Amino acid sequence: MDTRTNGKPQRDVNLEDVLERLKGGHILRYHTRPDCGDGQNVAAHTWRAMVILQTLWPDLSKNALLHLMYHDIAESRTGDIPATTKWDYDRLAVEVAKIEFKYNKELGVNFPVTDKERDCCDIADKLELVFHCQRMYLRGNYLAGDIIVNGRDYLDHKYRGRPHYDIAKNVLIELLDNDMNPSE
């Protein structure tokens, strides 16, 4: 018997709550780079990121899985603002984070996680981006090359030296260590 749900019950939930949570999965990714998206939506991206998270760090908490599961849900309100745009406009990033936090709170999907778990979720999120774009690249879509490089560089700059990044770094090296590495 699955005992993970034997804790306190979810607040009163109705059909509107379920539909509101599901909306986030329909948001298309890469809308500013449609040449690289291949129709991927947030639901597909999130499932792949969760597979990466659970595969690389199988002992993380249920809250970490839930945190990642809902990490892009607020995009049904804000749209999928590219990470590079947020990196270039700090004030925009701060305001978007406020909107996302408020929306997640309204939906009851803010789950407490440790700093390590938050890092692992972010790493899995960006690894999925690299995996997705590497797949596009290997299928002949060389326009995805700069996204791969940006994702790899983001991860390496942000997490280099942290022990929980080592496994992800090894995955990146293996993934990108071939004749079709876009950085060459």
N, C-alpha and C positions, 0 to 999 in steps of 0.2 A: 504494500500500500504506500502510495506517495504521501509522505508526511510533511512536505514543504508547505502545504496549504492548511495545515492544522493550527496555524496561529490565529491571530485575530482576523475576523472576516473583513473583506473589502467593504468600504463605506457603501451606503445604498447606491446601487448602480442601476441605471436604466438604459434603454436602447439608445437614447441620445448620447450618453456617456461613451458607449461602445462605438457608435458611429463617429463621434468627434475624435476619438483616439485613432480610429482606422484612417481618417482623412489624411493624416501625415504620410502614410505609406504610398499615396497616389502621386505625390509631388515628384516631378521629373528632375533628375539630376543633370548636370552639365548643360543647362539651358543657355549659358553663355559660350559653350563649346559644343554645339550639337553634333559636330563632326566626330566627337569622341564619346558621346553618351551611349550610343547603341540602344536607346530607349530605356536605359536603366532608371528605375524609380527608387524612392527611399526604401520601400519594403524589400526589394531585391538587395540593395546595398546593405541594409541593416542585417538581413539574414546572413549574408556572406561575412560581414564584420563579426557577427556573433559566432559563426563557425570558426573564424580565425582566433577570436578571443578564447573560446573554450578549448581549442586545440593547443594553443601555445601556453595557456595558463589554466589548466583544468580545475585547479583548486580554488579559484576565485569565488567569492560569495554570490549568492542569488541576487543580492542587490546590485552587484557589478553587472550581471547579465541584464537585469531590468534597466539599469542606468543606460547601457548601450542600446537596448531594445528601443528605448524612447528618446535617444539622444537627438534625433532630428524631427521629432513630432511637431515641434513648434514651427517648422517650415510651412505647415499648412496655413499659418498666420503671416509669416514673414517672407515666405518664398525661400528658395535655396540660394542664399547669398554666397558667392564663391569665397572660399577661405582666403584666396589671394587678395580679394577686395577688403576683407576684414583686416588682413595683415597691413595693407597700405593705408587704411583709415581707422586709426585707433579709436577715435570718438564714436564712429559708426559701430565698431565692434562692441564697445561698452554698452551702447544703447540697445543693440540687438540682443546682447546677453541679458539685459534687464527684461526685455519683452519675452524672451524665451523662458526665463526663470518664472516670470509671472504666469505665463500660459501653462507651463508645466505644473505649477502649483495649483492652478485652477482645475487642471485635469487629474491632480493627485498622482503625478508620476515623477516627483522629485524623490529619488532614492539616495539615502546617505551611503557614500562609499569612501574608502580610505584614499589617501593621495596616490598610493601605488595602484589601486584599482582604477582610479580616474586616469592615470597615465596609461595603464594597459588598455583601457577602453579607447583612448585617443590613438594609441599606437595601432590597435586593430582597425579602427576607422580609417586611418591613413594608409595602412597596409592594403586594405580592401581597394582603395583608390588606385594604388600602385598595381595591384593584381589586375584590376579591371582594365586599366590603360595599357598594361603590358600585353594583355590578351588582344586588345585592339591593335597594338603595335605589331605583334607577331602575325596578325591577320592582314598586315599590309597597310594599316592606318598609321603612317609615320607622324601624323599630326598630333598623336597622343604622347609623343616623346617628351615634350617639355613638361607635361603634367607628371609623368613618371619621375623626371629629374627633380621637379619641385617637391613632390611627395617624399622622395628619398632624402633630399636635402633637409626638408623640414624635420623629419624623424631624426636624422643624424645630429642636427644642430640642437634640437630640443632635448633629446634623451641620451646622447652619448655619455658614457660613464655611469649610467644607472644600471644596476645589475639586472633588473627585469627587462631591460632593452636588449640584452645580449642575444636572447633567442630570436627576437624579431630581426636584429641586425644580421644574424646568420641566415635567416630566411630571405632577407633582401639580397644579400650577397649571392646566394644560390640562385634566386630568381633572375637577377640581373647579370649574372656572370655567364654571358654567352656572346656569340658573335653579333647578336642583334641588340646590344645594349645601346639605348638612345643617347647616352652621354658620350659615346665615342665618335 
